């Protein structure tokens, strides 16, 4: 099945054009994507490592679940879909964290950023997630310097994560 993706302009708006996902990747066409930070009631962040078979940033760690918006898809609906697919997280309200733009030699997109609080089991999609764990915000900030993370989540949400880490209580 061919996945159709809406193309976006440099101002972060849909152009009205669509392309199949393979073409978007091959030509690095500007599109839209979502990213959701999953936190537990204690404030920890769910961190996972992407499988080595992912088409973008294989094998790298991430602190967001998310993915490409399909043509005609609402950003919040896309975020909910991706969250359910990747981590098995459903039935939680999403809180918008804003929007951002990201571009490198592998991908160019307009990001819709969210967070949620979840207190249930995490079920990985085997094609997407190879490992995962709940991590304190301060430990996540250290991890960003110690293990390879996807550059887009880090660029789009580093300021938010820095503020989260600063607000977290220190060790007792």
N, C-alpha and C positions, 0 to 999 in steps of 0.2 A: 504494500500500500504506500503510495506516494504522499508524503507529508508536505502540505503547502504552507508557506510561511509568508506573512505580510512583510513587505519591504518598508523601511522607514527613511525619512530624510534626515539631514544633519541637525534639524531643529527638534527632532524627537517625535515626529508625526508620521502616521502612515501615508505612503505615497499613493495608495490605491493599486499598486502593483503587487503581484505575488510571484514567488518562485519556489520550486521544490527544494527541500532541505539540502539535498546533495549539491545543488547549484549554489545555494547560499554559502555552504562551507567551501566549495571549490573556488569560488570567486570572491570570498570574503565580503559578501553583500551585507549592507547595513539592515538590521532587523530589530526586533524587540525580544527581550527575555525577562524572566522573573528571577528573584532570589529571595528565599525565606530563611531567616535565622530562627531555629527552633530552640526555645529555652524551656527548662523545667521549672516547677514552682520555686525551687531553691535558687534560680537564677543562672544555673549552668547552661552552657551552650552545647548543642549536639554537633560534634565534629566527625566527619567521615573521610575515608580515603576512596577516591574514585577507582574504578576497575582499570586495568591496563588496556582494556579494549575500547574505552571511551574515544570518541572522535576528536574531542578537544580536551587538552590537559589530562591525558591518561595518567593514572597512578598518583596524581597529586592529591593532597588533603584539601578539604573545603569545610567551611562552617555555614554554608548555605545549601539548601535544596532548591532546585529551580530548573529552568530550561527555556527553550525557545517558544514564543507565542505562535500558535498556529493562525493561519489566515482567518480573520473574523472573530478571533477569540478575545474575550475581555481579559485584561491583565490579572485581575483577582481570581477569575475562574481558572486561568492558566496556572497561577501560583498554587491554587488548591489542588489541581490535577497533578502537577509535578510533585507536590508534597506527598500526595497519596501514592503515586507511582514509585518514587525513590525510597521513601522512608516508612510508608504505610500509615502516615499520620493523617487522620481525617476528623471532621467534626469540631475543629477549633477555629475561633475567629482570628482573622489576620488583621494586624495593625500596620498601616502604611508607615514606612520609614522614609519615603520620598522617592525621587527618581534620580538617575545618574546616567552618564554616557561613558562607554568604555570602548577602546579600540586598541588592537595590536595586530601583529602579522597573522594571527589565527582567527580572530573574530572581531566584529564591529557591531555594537548594538546599543539600544536605548534600554536601560534597566528600570524595572518597577520593583522596588525593594519593600520587604515586609518582615515582620517578626510575629511569632505566635508563642503561646505557652502551652505545653503539652505534658501530660502526666500518665502516659500509657506506654505500651510496648512499641518499640521501633522495629519495623520489619523491612529489611533491605530488599531492594530489587537486585537480584544477583547480577544482572547485566550492568548495573550502574555503581553499586556500592560494594567495596571489598572489606571494609572495616569501619567501625564507628564506636564512639564513646561520649559520655557527658563530661564536659570539661569546664572547670571554673574559669571565669573571664580572665583573671590574671594569668592563669596557666596557659590559656589560649594565646594571649599576647606574647608570652615567652615562646610558645610553639611556632608562632609566625617567623621567629628568627632562627629556629632550630631545624624545622622540617619543611620540605617544599609544599607550598600552598598554591592554589590557583591564583593567578594575579588579578583576575577581575573582581572576585568577592573582596579581596584584600583592598584593592584600589577603591571600590565603591563604598565599602563599609568600615574602613580602618578608623576614621574619625569617630564614628558611632561606637565602635568597639573600644577605642581608647577611653571614651567617656564612660562606657559601661564598666571597664576595668578600674577606672579611677573612683567610681561610685561604689564598687563592691567592697564589702567589709574585709579588712585584712585578717591574717591568721590570728587565732586566739591563743 
